[in-house]
């Protein structure tokens, strides 16, 4: 009976409670381990929170001292900003700006907006440019913008940095306006000089002719008056042509002619003035004929003007090289001289209105800067281009490229005849 009772106590009481005790002991250990792990995680979370708070404070401090307007955007909305941006937008608090659509104020074109929307897919790219910005009080500014991406607040956001360039652009505009005003003043000063000098010479020649006692003296003063009258005519013609070009009133009468023959004929017509300065010229071409459909008088005006300048600014004993080259669907005409050249600071503006590359002291060296502007406009009307290459004291090369579309069933069997009369040629070369 004793053994039976011991067995029952062991099986029914001690063994179950022992198992429960062991399970309870394991549970208590698991709970203890869990508490330890929770304490570890809570400590780690507290440390993360402290670090996050520190980084947030650092972010806020960097934003506050960043000198340029800074906006953090998500879904095209302004999420955060700094004081510089508030000042630019004329906003007193962040609440009046945050949550607003950025592009209600920053005006971008469709192409730039598309590039902006693609920044999230290309986080390493930068998007920058210039645009108009309308502040909260509707005042408009010129700004430079730069968009990029940053990882902040557990997401990729777009950062917009702005710079107010209104004063800079106004200053540049004022400087440009002043420069244009000075150019116009110089132009009218040169124009007045170009008009006044021939008139003074003509008037002086008339006075001297009254006291002339021999025929050679009379002819000398008559020649002076004739030369300066031609200069006045050339100047007036340039001014009239400039006015016609500005008002689209210049009449073109297109004809078909052999451009190679035309250039060679015009060079021969200019030879007298080259010979006067002992200047030799070489004409070279890689084709015998190329037909062109344009106004021959305008074409002659271009060639004569460039030849006149080349002769004018080339010292006695110099050389001219005139070449005509085949470019397939176009033709290139080069007029190269060994003259004084053009300063580098004037080369980019040599075809601009009121710009002249060289201002000499004599009437023959002086220019008011109209001729090359007219040449450029005429070349453009013909559908061509003109460029200039030059080196100071070594010479200049003017290159004209004109389109020569295929012209069929046209035969030119007569030599090219210039539309310019001898009188008109004298006017073109009167400065030499």
Buried (B, 14 or more C-beta within 10 A) or exposed (E): EEEEEEEEEEEEEEEEEEEEEEEEEEEEEEEEEEEEEEEEEEEEEEEEEEEEEEEEEEBEEEBEEBEBBBBBBBEBBBBBBBBBBBEBBEBEEBEEBBEBEBBEBBEBEEEBEEBBEEBEEEEEEEBEEEBEBBBBEEEEBBBBBBBBBEEBEEEEBBBBBBBBBBEEBEEEEEEEEEEEEEBEEBBEEBBEBBBEBBEEBBEBBEEBBEEBEEEEEBEBBBEBBEBBBBBBBBBEBBBEBBEBBEEEEBEEEEEEBBBBBBBBBBBEBBEEBBEEBEBEBEBEBEEEEBBBBBBBBBBBBBBBBBBBBBBBBBEEEBBBBBBBBBEEEBBBBBBBBBBBBBEEEBBEBBBBBBBBBBEEEEBEEBBBBBBBBBBBBBBEBBEBBBEBEBEBEEBBBBBBBBBBEEEEEEEEEEEBEBBBEEEBBBBBBBBB
